[in-house]
């Protein structure tokens, strides 16, 4: 009898039931426990013994029946006397047999009950171990080996993954075979098209692009970084602060390097495009901020913005002026006066190039932030208090998903805002298709690599990796099907990064709070490589791309692919060393035991905020230790409040 029926039977009722016939084993137990194995053997022996007793009972009953039949030929008196004797003998025998069977049935009931308790306790222990392991993995408390083994152990390819992979691959094939863009310039048929003039105009005015990119930065990045359950004030508040400061500073830096490229310094004139340039610089700082989320104070973040925007400006200046990545044709050089040889302003490109370029924005921001986090991790994050607060909650994850949705909607504007007007429509459509493909493959990757369940950190970040990967020259050149392939590759690699690379970084003591290496770094590298490959293929195929001469977009000709590759290498060479140096400076002036990942350090929090337990907090009066005067009063107030734990809502 199965153990599931024990809960419906009392012990005395179970003892009265017969033992069923032994059936062939249908389920093989795989519980590697010696006690369970011994218990199973004991149950089998008891069951066999009970069945033997039942066979003995049946034999005695058959003997009694045969004896009654043999007495049918006797006279009435003799038959009655012998029947009484046979009945007495039968009742004595059957009573002993049934008592013995009842005793063994009770023993069998107890054995089944013990087996059920053991199975239940093992299941409870397994569930608790799984919950604890998931929590530790989310907090990066497991070492990389344990986490990788857990991921591989729970990796699952089910019908959801197979069906959706087939469907999405079918859509990619359809778009690759039957979808393409019309030629927009350079031939008679395109000039005669009814929408030719419309396709040469910008997709939207610059100010509309600015509002989209501003929402992308403030609402998108701001809410995406609210996933930490006790750092939501800082996530949104510091995002607004960083954007406001870095926006102004980027415009100044960009005009300085523009005048340096033109070898003429004077007052600069602002226009609507400067609003976009300022937002791109602010977004670079926000990407780096994600790597050290919860570690730095407000003043330290402003200092990061001050330095990083300058290095970012140098990188863009080198890429557009000396590496010819996104550059207009050069003016003629006058040997007599030594003037000229500078990019003309009449070409398709803005002086800042393609604003949302994967290498200049995403790769630079991600690896600058990752390098910044290395020395801070060794000194502050490793010894600081509050590591338990580096966790999300159901509510904080939902707020972060709001940011993901905003970024999904606004990413096409981010990529297309400074693209040449004649190709903006292709950048917008390719970005949307790449994002859609990355969403599907991020869900697939999360389900496969996370044991058959979706993980919110993958859905919040890896779903957007397609927008990162297509944000390069590839968006101008590739077909819709190719854009979807780029999005799919970015999503799979980003999800793999969150599942496997992040634990490896954590094992080596590198804290990447938001996982910018996986969300921006890896997809940015894919986008930069896609840019190099697409330019090389375009020049190898035809001097035109959708009716427009390639030399109008890339005056350096076929060597442009090599210059884009060189620009990627220069970006890494500038971002990583400068981030490391700045991280060393900040680590040296920051208290190594400061509290991390909590708003109470620098904000006056509401009454339902769960304050940290009472303990000495050296950084309370400094507003985050080493950050200077900013947030000092708020930090001191929070430090005083920490003496009492606020009630939960």
C-alpha positions in Angstrom: 0.0 0.0 0.0 1.3 3.5 -0.9 2.2 5.8 1.9 -0.2 8.4 0.5 -3.1 6.4 1.9 -1.9 6.4 5.5 -3.3 9.9 6.1 -6.8 8.6 5.5 -6.6 5.5 7.7 -6.3 5.0 11.4 -3.9 2.4 12.7 -6.6 -0.1 13.9 -8.4 0.2 10.6 -5.2 -0.4 8.6 -4.5 -3.5 10.7 -7.8 -5.1 9.6 -7.1 -4.7 5.9 -5.5 -7.4 3.9 -2.1 -6.8 2.3 -2.5 -6.5 -1.5 -0.6 -8.7 -3.9 2.9 -7.6 -4.6 3.1 -5.6 -7.9 6.2 -5.1 -10.0 8.2 -1.9 -9.1 7.2 1.0 -11.2 9.3 3.7 -9.5 12.9 3.4 -8.6 13.9 5.4 -5.6 16.9 7.6 -6.1 17.2 8.9 -2.6 20.8 8.2 -1.6 20.1 7.5 2.1 21.2 4.3 3.9 18.4 4.6 6.5 15.8 4.9 3.7 17.2 1.9 1.9 17.1 -0.2 5.1 13.6 1.0 5.8 12.4 0.0 2.3 13.9 -3.5 2.8 12.2 -3.8 6.2 8.8 -2.8 4.7 9.3 -5.4 1.9 10.0 -8.1 4.3 7.0 -7.3 6.5 4.7 -7.2 3.5 6.0 -10.6 2.3 5.4 -12.0 5.8 1.9 -10.6 6.0 1.1 -12.1 2.6 2.4 -15.5 3.8 0.1 -15.2 6.9 -2.8 -14.4 4.6 -1.9 -17.5 2.4 -1.9 -19.6 5.6 -5.3 -18.1 6.6 -6.7 -19.0 3.2 -5.3 -22.6 3.5 -6.9 -23.1 6.9 -10.2 -21.8 5.5 -10.0 -24.1 2.5 -9.3 -27.1 4.9 -12.4 -26.2 7.0 -14.5 -25.9 3.8 -13.3 -29.3 2.6 -14.0 -30.9 6.0 -17.6 -29.6 5.9 -18.1 -31.0 2.5 -16.8 -34.5 3.5 -19.3 -34.6 6.4 -22.3 -34.3 4.0 -22.4 -38.1 3.6 -22.6 -38.7 7.4 -25.7 -39.1 9.4 -27.3 -36.0 10.9 -26.0 -36.6 14.5 -22.5 -37.5 13.5 -22.3 -34.6 11.0 -23.5 -32.1 13.7 -21.0 -33.3 16.3 -18.0 -33.3 13.9 -19.0 -29.9 12.4 -18.9 -28.4 15.9 -15.5 -29.9 16.5 -14.2 -28.8 13.1 -15.6 -25.3 13.7 -14.0 -25.0 17.1 -10.6 -26.1 15.7 -11.0 -23.7 12.7 -11.9 -20.7 14.9 -8.9 -21.3 17.2 -6.5 -21.6 14.3 -8.0 -18.6 12.4 -8.0 -16.5 15.5 -4.3 -17.1 16.1 -3.5 -16.4 12.4 -5.5 -13.2 12.4 -4.0 -12.0 15.6 -0.6 -12.6 14.1 -1.5 -10.8 10.9 -2.9 -7.8 12.8 0.3 -7.6 14.8 2.4 -7.5 11.6 0.0 -5.1 9.9 0.5 -2.7 12.8 4.2 -3.0 12.4 3.9 -2.4 8.7 1.7 0.7 9.3 4.4 2.1 11.7 7.1 1.4 9.0 5.1 3.2 6.3 4.5 6.1 8.6 8.2 6.4 9.4 9.0 6.2 5.7 6.5 9.0 5.0 8.0 11.2 7.7 11.4 10.6 6.3 10.4 11.6 2.8 8.6 14.7 4.0 11.6 15.8 6.1 13.9 15.3 3.2 11.6 17.3 0.9 11.4 20.1 3.5 15.2 20.1 3.8 15.6 20.2 0.1 13.2 23.1 -0.3 15.0 25.0 2.5 18.4 24.3 0.9 17.1 25.5 -2.5 15.7 28.7 -1.0 18.9 29.4 1.0 21.0 28.7 -2.1 19.0 31.1 -4.3 19.2 33.8 -1.6 23.0 33.3 -1.3 23.4 33.3 -5.0 21.4 36.5 -5.4 23.6 38.1 -2.7 26.7 36.8 -4.4 27.6 35.0 -1.2 28.2 31.7 -2.9 31.5 31.2 -4.5 31.6 31.0 -8.3 32.1 27.2 -8.4 29.1 26.5 -6.2 26.9 28.9 -8.2 28.0 27.6 -11.5 27.3 24.0 -10.4 23.9 25.1 -9.2 23.1 26.8 -12.5 24.2 23.7 -14.4 22.3 21.4 -12.1 19.1 23.3 -12.6 19.5 24.3 -16.2 16.4 23.2 -18.0 15.3 23.2 -21.6 11.5 22.6 -21.6 8.7 23.0 -24.1 8.4 26.7 -23.4 12.0 27.2 -24.4 11.8 24.9 -27.5 8.5 26.4 -28.8 9.4 30.1 -28.3 12.9 29.5 -29.7 11.4 28.0 -32.8 8.8 30.7 -33.2 11.4 33.5 -32.7 13.8 31.9 -35.1 11.0 31.6 -37.6 10.3 35.3 -37.3 14.0 36.1 -37.8 14.1 34.0 -41.0 10.9 35.7 -42.3 12.3 39.2 -41.7 15.6 38.2 -43.2 14.0 36.8 -46.3 11.1 39.2 -47.1 11.7 42.4 -45.2 14.1 45.2 -46.2 14.4 49.0 -46.6 13.8 51.1 -49.6 16.7 53.0 -51.2 16.6 56.6 -49.9 19.0 58.4 -52.2 21.3 58.1 -55.1 19.0 56.6 -57.8 16.1 57.7 -60.0 13.6 55.3 -58.5 14.2 56.5 -55.0 13.9 60.2 -56.1 10.5 59.5 -57.7 9.1 57.8 -54.6 6.2 59.7 -53.0 7.8 59.4 -49.6 11.3 60.2 -50.7 11.4 63.7 -49.3 9.8 62.5 -46.1 12.5 59.8 -45.6 15.2 62.4 -46.0 13.8 64.5 -43.2 14.6 63.7 -39.5 12.2 61.2 -37.8 11.5 63.8 -35.1 12.6 67.3 -34.1 15.7 67.5 -31.9 13.7 68.7 -28.9 11.4 65.7 -29.1 14.4 63.5 -29.2 15.7 65.3 -26.2 12.5 64.7 -24.2 12.7 61.0 -25.1 16.3 60.7 -24.1 15.8 62.7 -20.9 12.9 60.3 -19.9 15.2 57.4 -20.9 17.8 58.6 -18.5 15.7 59.9 -15.6 12.8 57.4 -15.5 14.5 54.5 -17.3 17.8 54.4 -15.5 16.4 55.9 -12.3 13.8 53.2 -11.8 15.9 50.3 -13.2 18.3 51.0 -10.3 15.6 50.8 -7.6 15.9 47.1 -7.4 17.7 47.3 -4.1 15.1 47.1 -1.4 16.6 49.8 0.9 18.2 52.1 -1.7 15.3 53.4 -3.7 15.6 57.1 -2.5 19.2 57.1 -3.5 18.7 55.3 -6.8 16.2 57.9 -8.2 17.5 60.9 -6.3 21.1 60.4 -7.2 20.1 59.7 -10.8 18.5 63.1 -11.0 21.5 64.8 -9.3 24.0 63.1 -11.6 22.0 63.9 -14.8 21.6 67.5 -13.8 25.3 68.0 -13.1 26.8 65.8 -15.9 24.4 67.3 -18.5 25.8 70.8 -17.9 29.4 69.6 -17.7 29.2 67.5 -20.9 28.1 70.4 -23.0 31.1 72.5 -21.8 33.5 69.6 -22.4 32.0 68.7 -25.8 32.4 72.3 -27.1 35.9 72.6 -25.8 37.0 69.5 -27.7 35.0 70.6 -30.8 36.9 73.9 -30.8 40.1 72.0 -30.3 39.4 69.9 -33.3 38.7 73.0 -35.4 41.8 74.7 -33.9 39.7 77.7 -33.0 38.7 78.7 -29.4 35.9 81.3 -28.9 32.5 81.6 -27.3 30.3 78.7 -28.2 26.7 78.9 -29.4 24.1 76.5 -28.0 21.4 74.8 -30.0 18.9 72.0 -29.5 21.5 69.3 -30.4 23.5 70.3 -27.4 20.7 69.1 -25.2 21.2 65.6 -26.7 25.0 65.8 -26.3 24.6 66.7 -22.7 22.2 63.8 -22.0 24.6 61.3 -23.7 27.4 62.3 -21.3 25.0 62.0 -18.4 23.9 58.5 -19.4 27.6 57.4 -19.6 28.0 58.4 -15.9 24.7 56.6 -15.0 26.0 53.4 -16.6 29.1 53.6 -14.4 27.0 54.5 -11.4 25.2 51.1 -11.7 28.5 49.3 -11.0 29.0 51.1 -7.7 25.3 51.4 -6.8 25.0 51.6 -3.0 28.7 52.2 -2.4 29.4 55.8 -3.1 28.0 59.0 -1.5 26.4 61.9 -3.4 29.5 64.0 -3.5 31.7 61.1 -4.6 29.2 60.5 -7.5 29.6 64.2 -8.5 33.3 63.8 -8.5 33.0 60.6 -10.6 30.9 62.6 -13.1 33.4 65.5 -13.1 36.3 63.2 -14.1 34.4 60.6 -16.3 32.8 63.2 -18.5 36.3 64.7 -19.3 37.7 61.2 -20.2 34.6 60.4 -22.2 35.0 63.7 -24.1 38.6 62.8 -24.8 37.5 59.4 -26.1 34.9 60.9 -28.5 37.3 63.6 -29.6 39.9 61.0 -30.5 37.4 58.7 -32.2 35.8 61.5 -34.4 38.9 63.6 -35.0 41.8 61.1 -35.3 40.2 57.7 -35.8 37.6 58.9 -38.3 34.7 56.8 -37.0 31.8 59.2 -37.5 33.4 62.1 -39.3 32.4 64.4 -42.2 34.8 65.1 -45.1 37.8 67.3 -44.2 38.2 70.8 -45.4 41.1 71.4 -47.8 44.4 72.0 -46.1 46.2 75.3 -46.9 50.0 74.8 -46.6 50.7 78.5 -46.7 48.5 79.4 -43.7 48.6 75.9 -42.1 44.9 75.9 -41.7 42.2 73.5 -42.9 42.2 69.7 -42.7 39.4 69.8 -40.2 35.9 68.1 -40.4 33.4 70.2 -42.2 30.1 71.0 -40.5 28.1 70.5 -43.7 28.2 66.7 -43.7 25.7 64.2 -42.3 27.4 63.7 -38.9 27.2 65.8 -35.8 30.5 66.8 -34.3 29.8 64.4 -31.5 29.3 61.5 -33.9 26.6 58.9 -33.3 25.6 59.8 -29.8 24.4 56.4 -28.6 27.4 54.5 -30.1 27.8 51.1 -28.4 31.6 51.6 -27.9 31.7 55.2 -26.9 28.7 55.1 -24.5 28.0 51.5 -23.3 31.5 49.9 -23.4 33.1 53.0 -22.0 30.6 53.5 -19.2 30.5 49.8 -18.3 34.3 49.2 -18.1 35.0 52.6 -16.5 32.4 51.6 -13.8 33.8 48.1 -13.5 37.4 49.4 -13.1 36.1 52.0 -10.6 34.5 49.2 -8.6 37.6 47.0 -8.3 39.5 49.1 -5.7 36.3 50.1 -4.0 35.3 46.5 -3.7 38.6 45.5 -2.1 38.5 48.3 0.5 34.9 49.3 1.1 32.5 46.7 -0.2 34.5 43.8 1.3 34.7 45.3 4.8 31.6 47.6 4.8 28.5 46.8 6.8 25.0 46.2 5.4 25.7 43.4 2.9 22.4 41.9 3.8 20.7 45.0 2.3 22.1 44.1 -1.1 18.9 42.3 -2.0 15.7 43.1 -3.8 12.1 42.7 -2.7 8.9 42.1 -4.6 8.0 45.8 -4.6 11.5 47.0 -5.6 11.7 44.6 -8.5 8.4 45.8 -9.7 9.6 49.4 -9.6 12.7 48.3 -11.5 10.5 46.8 -14.2 8.9 50.2 -14.7 12.3 51.5 -15.7 12.8 48.5 -18.0 9.6 49.2 -19.9 10.4 52.9 -20.2 13.8 52.1 -21.7 12.3 49.6 -24.1 10.0 52.2 -25.5 12.5 55.1 -25.6 15.7 53.3 -26.7 15.0 53.9 -30.5 15.2 57.6 -29.8 18.4 57.2 -27.8 20.1 55.4 -30.7 18.7 57.6 -33.5 18.8 61.1 -32.1 22.2 62.2 -33.6 22.1 59.8 -36.6 22.1 61.4 -40.1 18.5 62.3 -40.9 18.5 60.2 -44.1 19.1 57.0 -42.1 17.3 57.7 -38.9 14.3 55.7 -40.0 16.5 52.6 -40.4 18.1 53.2 -37.0 14.7 53.4 -35.3 13.2 50.3 -37.0 16.4 48.2 -36.5 16.5 49.2 -32.8 12.9 48.2 -32.2 13.4 44.8 -34.0 16.6 44.2 -32.1 14.9 45.0 -28.8 12.0 42.7 -29.5 14.3 39.8 -30.4 16.4 40.4 -27.3 13.3 40.3 -25.1 12.3 36.9 -26.3 15.7 35.4 -26.1 16.3 37.0 -22.6 13.2 35.2 -21.4 14.4 32.0 -23.0 17.9 32.3 -21.6 16.6 33.1 -18.1 14.3 30.1 -18.1 17.0 27.7 -19.4 19.9 28.9 -17.2 17.8 29.4 -14.1 16.3 26.0 -13.7 13.0 26.5 -15.5 12.0 29.8 -13.9 12.5 33.4 -14.9 14.8 35.5 -12.9 13.9 39.2 -12.5 17.5 40.4 -12.8 17.6 38.9 -16.3 14.2 40.3 -17.3 15.1 43.8 -16.0 18.4 44.0 -17.9 19.1 41.4 -20.5 15.9 42.2 -22.3 17.3 45.6 -23.2 20.7 44.3 -24.5 19.4 44.3 -28.1 19.2 48.1 -27.9 22.8 48.2 -26.7 24.1 45.9 -29.5 22.4 47.7 -32.3 23.5 51.1 -31.2 26.4 51.4 -33.7 27.1 51.9 -37.4 25.4 48.5 -37.9 22.0 50.1 -37.3 22.6 52.2 -40.4 23.7 49.3 -42.6 22.1 46.0 -41.6 18.8 44.5 -42.7 15.9 43.9 -40.3 16.8 40.2 -40.0 20.4 41.0 -39.2 19.2 43.4 -36.5 17.1 40.7 -34.9 20.1 38.3 -34.9 22.2 40.9 -33.2 19.5 41.3 -30.5 19.3 37.6 -30.0 23.0 37.2 -29.6 23.2 40.1 -27.1 20.4 38.7 -25.0 21.8 35.2 -24.8 25.3 36.5 -23.9 23.9 39.0 -21.4 21.8 36.3 -19.6 24.9 34.0 -19.5 26.8 36.8 -18.0 24.3 37.2 -15.2 24.2 33.5 -14.6 27.9 32.7 -14.7 30.2 35.7 -15.1 28.8 37.8 -12.2 29.5 34.9 -9.7 33.1 34.7 -11.0 33.6 38.4 -10.5 32.1 38.2 -7.0 34.5 35.3 -6.2 37.4 37.6 -7.0 36.0 40.4 -4.9 34.6 42.6 -7.6 31.2 44.0 -6.7 29.2 45.0 -9.8 25.9 45.9 -8.1 23.7 46.2 -11.1 25.7 44.0 -13.4 26.7 46.6 -15.9 29.3 44.3 -17.4 26.4 42.0 -18.5 23.8 44.7 -19.3 26.1 47.2 -21.2 29.6 45.8 -21.5 29.1 42.5 -23.2 26.3 43.7 -25.5 28.4 46.8 -26.2 31.3 44.7 -27.4 28.9 42.7 -29.6 27.6 46.0 -31.0 31.1 47.3 -31.7 32.1 44.1 -33.4 28.9 44.1 -35.4 29.7 47.6 -36.5 33.1 46.6 -37.8 31.8 43.5 -39.6 28.8 45.3 -41.2 31.0 48.2 -42.5 33.5 45.7 -44.0 30.7 43.6 -45.6 29.0 46.7 -46.9 32.1 48.0 -48.7 32.9 44.5 -50.0 29.4 44.2 -51.5 28.6 47.6 -53.0 29.6 51.3 -52.8 25.9 52.0 -52.0 23.7 51.1 -49.0 20.0 51.4 -49.7 20.7 53.9 -52.5 23.1 56.1 -50.5 26.8 56.3 -51.2 28.8 54.7 -48.4 31.5 57.4 -48.8 29.0 60.0 -47.8 28.6 58.3 -44.4 32.2 57.2 -44.1 34.6 59.4 -46.0 37.6 57.2 -45.1 36.2 54.5 -47.4 36.9 50.8 -46.8 39.4 51.5 -44.0 36.5 52.7 -41.8 36.0 49.2 -40.4 39.6 49.1 -39.2 39.2 52.6 -37.6 36.1 51.4 -35.8 38.0 48.5 -34.4 40.8 50.8 -33.3 38.2 53.1 -31.7 37.0 50.2 -29.6 40.5 49.4 -28.4 41.2 53.1 -27.5 37.9 53.2 -25.6 38.9 50.2 -23.5 42.5 51.7 -23.0 41.0 55.0 -21.8 38.1 53.6 -19.7 39.8 50.9 -17.7 43.0 52.7 -16.5 41.2 56.0 -15.7 38.5 54.1 -13.8 41.1 52.2 -11.8 42.9 55.4 -10.9 39.7 57.2 -9.8 38.6 54.1 -7.9 41.9 54.1 -6.0 41.5 57.7 -5.1 37.9 57.3 -3.9 38.8 54.1 -2.0 41.6 55.9 -0.2 39.3 58.6 1.1 36.3 56.4 2.1 35.8 54.7 5.4 36.3 50.9 4.8 33.6 50.1 7.4 30.8 52.4 6.1 27.2 51.2 5.7 26.3 50.1 2.2 23.1 49.8 0.2 20.9 51.7 2.5 19.2 55.1 2.3 19.4 55.7 6.0 23.0 56.9 5.7 22.2 60.0 3.7 18.4 60.5 3.7 15.7 61.2 6.2 13.6 58.1 5.8 9.9 57.6 6.5 8.6 55.8 9.6 8.0 52.5 7.9 11.6 52.2 6.7 13.4 49.2 8.3 16.4 50.8 10.0 19.6 48.8 10.6 20.3 47.2 14.0 22.0 49.2 16.7 25.8 49.3 16.2 28.6 51.8 16.0 28.5 53.6 12.7 31.6 55.6 12.0 30.3 57.1 8.8 27.0 58.5 10.0 28.2 62.1 10.5 30.0 62.2 7.2 27.0 61.3 5.0 28.7 58.2 3.6 32.3 58.4 4.7 34.9 60.3 2.7 32.3 62.0 0.6 32.9 65.4 2.1 30.3 67.8 3.2 27.5 66.7 0.9 24.8 64.8 2.8 26.6 65.3 6.1 23.6 66.7 8.0 21.3 64.1 6.6 23.8 61.4 7.4 24.1 62.6 10.9 20.4 62.7 11.3 20.1 59.2 10.0 22.9 58.1 12.3 20.9 59.4 15.3 17.8 57.7 14.1 19.5 54.3 13.9 19.4 53.9 17.6 15.7 52.9 17.3 14.3 50.4 14.9 11.3 51.7 13.1 8.2 49.5 13.0 7.3 47.7 9.8 4.4 49.0 7.8 
